[in-house]
Amino acid sequence: MKKITIIFLLVFLDLMISTVGETTIYEKRVVFKIVYNESSDREWFEDFVKKTRRNHGLPTNEDFLKDLKETIFDVSEEVGIDPLLLIAVIEVESDFRNIVGTSGEMGMMQIKKGTAKMVAEKFDLKEPEEGWEELIWNYKENIRFGAYYLKYLLDKFNGNLRRALETYNGGKWKEEYAEKVLKVYEEVKDYASSSGGG
């Protein structure tokens, strides 16, 4: 199995490195291009998603996996957020499922309608063609809006990933939520590396 190759070509615009506590993140407008080996990175991603969805008894076909992967990587490039971080957030929020939360959170990234509207206004994004409820089942739009919301929070908290994640959740157990996402983030990076033959 070939080793996964993820090369980040960074173009720093107004670059800022913020270190708060244990969290260091490149923030502001960081534009990067992700170049990855199709044959090597597909396997770890597909295995990771299949394993997660299998716990809920859900089938996962190849076309869905390919489209989901492309969506995550394309959105990460557009927004300027590590795709592996997006994968971690999605796993913690929904286990890669199109679900509705107890407080109206929608889709894979569990974003609320009001939050989506705010994000649309902030970043000049268009409302989904079939209305905001489309975010429940249209994972492409859901991931895009969720990623922009995370970017908004990272900008708001000067790159402090932990605080951004706590606010993304906003619930009673927000500290535990942030800790869980950060843990899964590290696990995803390890999984990608080891499964890629590293």
Backbone torsions as a table, in degrees:
resi	resn	phi	psi	omega
1	MET	NA	128.4	-178.2
2	LYS	-73.1	147.9	179.2
3	LYS	-72.3	136.5	178.9
4	ILE	-62.1	138.0	178.0
5	THR	-119.9	112.2	175.7
6	ILE	-122.8	111.6	-178.1
7	ILE	-110.0	122.3	177.9
8	PHE	-98.7	111.4	174.7
9	LEU	-95.7	109.9	-171.0
10	LEU	-101.2	132.4	170.6
11	VAL	-116.7	111.1	-173.2
12	PHE	-91.3	119.5	175.7
13	LEU	-114.9	115.1	-179.1
14	ASP	58.7	46.2	-172.5
15	LEU	-68.8	142.0	178.0
16	MET	-142.7	134.4	175.0
17	ILE	-110.5	120.1	-176.7
18	SER	-112.7	127.8	177.3
19	THR	-120.2	118.3	179.0
20	VAL	-134.1	120.1	-177.8
21	GLY	62.8	-126.0	-178.9
22	GLU	-98.3	2.6	-172.5
23	THR	-104.9	121.8	174.5
24	THR	-120.5	131.9	-178.3
25	ILE	-148.1	142.2	172.2
26	TYR	-77.4	130.4	-177.5
27	GLU	-136.7	-166.5	-167.5
28	LYS	69.2	-149.6	-174.8
29	ARG	-91.6	89.1	178.4
30	VAL	-102.5	116.8	-178.4
31	VAL	-104.8	125.5	178.8
32	PHE	-136.3	154.4	176.9
33	LYS	-111.5	128.6	-179.6
34	ILE	-101.7	121.0	177.0
35	VAL	-112.7	120.0	-177.1
36	TYR	-136.7	155.2	-178.9
37	ASN	-80.8	114.6	-175.6
38	GLU	-57.0	-45.2	-174.1
39	SER	-71.2	-32.3	-175.4
40	SER	-87.9	-37.0	-174.9
41	ASP	-83.7	-16.9	-179.1
42	ARG	-64.6	-40.2	-173.9
43	GLU	-65.2	-47.3	-178.0
44	TRP	-65.8	-38.6	-178.5
45	PHE	-66.3	-47.5	-179.6
46	GLU	-61.7	-43.0	179.1
47	ASP	-62.3	-41.6	-178.0
48	PHE	-64.2	-47.3	-178.4
49	VAL	-68.8	-43.4	179.2
50	LYS	-58.6	-44.8	-179.1
51	LYS	-61.1	-41.9	-178.9
52	THR	-68.2	-47.6	-178.2
53	ARG	-70.2	-29.0	179.3
54	ARG	-61.8	-30.6	178.4
55	ASN	-63.1	-19.2	178.7
56	HIS	-106.4	9.4	179.2
57	GLY	70.4	26.2	-176.8
58	LEU	-99.4	134.9	174.7
59	PRO	-75.0	152.8	-179.0
60	THR	-139.5	105.6	-178.2
61	ASN	-87.8	164.3	-173.6
62	GLU	-65.5	-38.1	-179.9
63	ASP	-63.2	-41.8	177.7
64	PHE	-62.3	-45.3	-179.0
65	LEU	-62.0	-43.8	179.8
66	LYS	-63.3	-44.1	-178.8
67	ASP	-67.8	-39.8	179.2
68	LEU	-64.1	-44.4	179.5
69	LYS	-61.8	-47.1	-179.9
70	GLU	-62.2	-38.4	178.7
71	THR	-62.0	-48.8	-178.5
72	ILE	-61.7	-45.7	-178.4
73	PHE	-69.4	-38.0	178.1
74	ASP	-66.2	-44.0	179.7
75	VAL	-65.8	-40.0	-179.7
76	SER	-62.0	-37.6	177.8
77	GLU	-69.5	-41.5	-179.5
78	GLU	-64.0	-42.4	-173.3
79	VAL	-89.4	-31.8	-178.9
80	GLY	94.6	38.1	-179.7
81	ILE	-128.0	140.0	178.9
82	ASP	-53.4	125.1	179.9
83	PRO	-60.3	-30.4	179.4
84	LEU	-69.9	-28.4	174.0
85	LEU	-68.7	-42.2	177.5
86	LEU	-61.4	-41.0	178.2
87	ILE	-61.0	-41.5	179.4
88	ALA	-64.0	-43.9	179.5
89	VAL	-62.9	-44.2	-179.1
90	ILE	-62.9	-41.2	-179.9
91	GLU	-63.4	-45.6	-178.7
92	VAL	-67.1	-40.0	-176.6
93	GLU	-72.1	-42.0	-169.0
94	SER	-144.2	-3.0	-173.9
95	ASP	54.9	39.2	177.2
96	PHE	61.6	39.7	179.3
97	ARG	-121.2	149.5	173.8
98	ASN	-87.9	93.1	-173.9
99	ILE	-126.7	167.3	175.6
100	VAL	-115.8	127.8	-179.2
101	GLY	-79.6	171.5	-177.1
102	THR	-67.3	-21.2	179.7
103	SER	-111.1	20.9	177.1
104	GLY	90.4	8.7	176.9
105	GLU	-66.2	142.1	-171.8
106	MET	-119.5	139.1	166.8
107	GLY	71.5	-165.7	-173.4
108	MET	-62.0	-36.5	-179.3
109	MET	-100.5	8.2	172.3
110	GLN	49.2	55.5	179.7
111	ILE	-99.7	138.7	-178.9
112	LYS	-83.4	157.8	-178.6
113	LYS	-58.9	-46.4	-179.7
114	GLY	-62.8	-38.6	178.1
115	THR	-66.3	-41.8	179.1
116	ALA	-61.6	-40.1	178.3
117	LYS	-63.9	-42.2	178.7
118	MET	-62.2	-43.8	179.4
119	VAL	-62.7	-41.4	179.5
120	ALA	-60.4	-42.5	180.0
121	GLU	-69.7	-41.4	-177.3
122	LYS	-65.0	-40.8	-174.2
123	PHE	-111.6	12.6	177.4
124	ASP	57.0	49.7	177.5
125	LEU	-99.5	150.0	-179.3
126	LYS	-86.6	145.2	174.0
127	GLU	-63.9	140.6	177.3
128	PRO	-53.6	146.9	-174.1
129	GLU	-54.9	-36.3	-177.3
130	GLU	-100.5	21.1	178.6
131	GLY	90.7	174.3	-173.9
132	TRP	-66.4	-25.7	178.3
133	GLU	-64.2	-16.4	177.7
134	GLU	-61.3	-23.9	-179.5
135	LEU	-65.6	-13.9	177.8
136	ILE	-68.7	-46.3	-173.3
137	TRP	-109.6	-19.9	179.1
138	ASN	-88.6	89.8	-174.5
139	TYR	-66.2	-24.1	177.5
140	LYS	-63.6	-50.1	178.5
141	GLU	-67.9	-38.6	-178.9
142	ASN	-61.1	-47.6	-179.9
143	ILE	-65.0	-37.4	179.6
144	ARG	-64.1	-48.1	179.7
145	PHE	-67.1	-39.7	178.7
146	GLY	-63.8	-40.1	179.6
147	ALA	-66.7	-40.5	177.8
148	TYR	-66.1	-34.6	176.9
149	TYR	-65.8	-41.1	177.5
150	LEU	-64.3	-38.8	176.1
151	LYS	-61.8	-43.2	178.3
152	TYR	-57.2	-43.5	-178.9
153	LEU	-70.5	-37.6	176.7
154	LEU	-63.3	-40.8	176.3
155	ASP	-64.4	-42.9	-178.1
156	LYS	-61.8	-38.9	-177.0
157	PHE	-103.5	25.5	173.7
158	ASN	52.4	41.2	175.0
159	GLY	86.1	2.8	179.5
160	ASN	-75.5	100.4	-174.9
161	LEU	-63.3	-40.9	-178.9
162	ARG	-61.2	-46.7	179.8
163	ARG	-66.8	-36.4	177.9
164	ALA	-62.6	-42.5	179.6
165	LEU	-68.1	-39.0	177.8
166	GLU	-60.9	-42.1	-179.9
167	THR	-73.3	-33.8	176.4
168	TYR	-57.2	-40.6	178.1
169	ASN	-79.2	-53.6	174.8
170	GLY	69.9	5.6	-176.4
171	GLY	-94.5	-174.5	-178.3
172	LYS	-61.7	-34.1	-176.8
173	TRP	-105.2	36.9	-174.8
174	LYS	-62.8	-34.6	179.0
175	GLU	-65.6	-43.0	178.1
176	GLU	-65.3	-36.7	178.2
177	TYR	-61.6	-48.9	-179.3
178	ALA	-60.4	-42.4	179.2
179	GLU	-61.9	-39.9	-179.6
180	LYS	-66.1	-43.8	179.5
181	VAL	-62.9	-43.8	179.6
182	LEU	-62.6	-37.8	177.9
183	LYS	-66.1	-45.7	179.2
184	VAL	-64.8	-36.0	177.8
185	TYR	-56.8	-46.1	178.1
186	GLU	-66.3	-39.0	179.2
187	GLU	-64.5	-39.5	179.1
188	VAL	-63.6	-42.5	179.1
189	LYS	-63.5	-41.8	178.1
190	ASP	-66.1	-40.8	-179.0
191	TYR	-63.6	-44.1	179.9
192	ALA	-62.8	-41.3	-178.0
193	SER	-69.8	-48.4	-177.1
194	SER	-70.2	-39.0	-179.6
195	SER	-72.2	-20.7	178.0
196	GLY	-84.5	1.3	177.0
197	GLY	95.1	18.1	-175.8
198	GLY	-83.0	NA	NA
